[in-house]
């Protein structure tokens, strides 16, 4: 029974992500999410008391998806440069396979949902990112600067790359720009 409930909740969240991607936060009422998920309108309130709760739940859901992708791509027995490239490629692919995740984060970051309290919460995804970078510093691969700066450089570049690929693909193709070189450019900027 719990598995069925978890599956329905996942369907609701995936539906909401898709609709937010297409219509934005304000353009997807709970009734639309329920209809798109194939559940009764009242069912959605079993999982989320309000749209605000749904959006905050989605924030944790998409952060966890990034965390899982990073964990699955990493092998701490490998050379750190290879680990970095595996991380980059896995997140790049995840963002391209799921553009709704990137769009959700963009909207969330510039919305009232992105409160100071939310920004200061401890979470596994950011803890892992900083630990990953610290390992690179400790092993002598990365510049010995604040891990935050490394995370901003890498994650900001991945976010920009996704934005360019989803919004300016025709222009990039016309100019024959090899966007895959960005991973090496970022590596060159952060390596020791």
Buried (B, 14 or more C-beta within 10 A) or exposed (E): EEEEEEEBBEBBBBBBBBBBBEEEBEEBEBEBBBBBBEBEEEBBBEBBEEBEEBBBBBBBBBBEBBBEBBEEBBEEEEEBBEBBBBBBEBBBEBBEEBBBBBBBBEBBEEEEBBEEEEEEEEBEBBEBBBEBBEBBBEEEBBBEEEBEEBBEBBBEBBBEBBBBBEEEEEEBEEEEEEEEEBBEEBBEEBBE
